[in-house]
Amino acid sequence: MAKKYRFLCTGALAGLTNGLFGAGGGLFLVPLLSRWCGLSERKAFATSVAIIFPLSIISVILYYQNGALPIRQAIPYLIGGTIGGLIAGRIFKNVKMLWLRRAFGLLILYGGIRAVLLL
């Protein structure tokens, strides 16, 4: 029963982050799913993607309703993101967890530095 609440809290934190910032829920999901909820790291990465997808759809709808989503400007990113996602999904099982962890850490570090320095 306690594990169920851990998953619920983890999802709520991801949804809150995704809704406030337009993205970033995965930042919490991967470490929480693997360390707090007990999933293997590979399953935590994959589950994070599965969770972020519906959260992102909800955020898109809400941002669009509030007039904050420039659809035409977003289309090239959507196409590129789809291509990148397809490629990454294909190679995911062949990448060692050590490298996934390092890449994830560098991405978080880069985003944090940019946010703090407002670059």
FENVENZI-V709398 format. One line per field, one symbol per residue. ss: DSSP state (H for helix, E for strand, C for the rest). burial: + if it has 9 or more other C-alpha atoms within 8 Angstrom, else -. A space follows every 10 residues. Layout:
BEGIN
ss->???
burial->???
END
This chain:
BEGIN
ss->CHHHHHHHHH HHHHHHHHHH HCCCHHHHHH HHHHHHCCCC HHHHHHHHHH HHHHHHHHHH HHHHHCCCCC HHHHHHHHHH HHHHHHHHHH HHHHCCHHHH HHHHHHHHHH HHHHHHHCC
burial->-----++--+ +-+++++++- -+++++++++ ++++--+-+- +-+++--++- ++--++--++ --++----+- ---+------ ---------- ---------+ -------+-- ---+-----
END
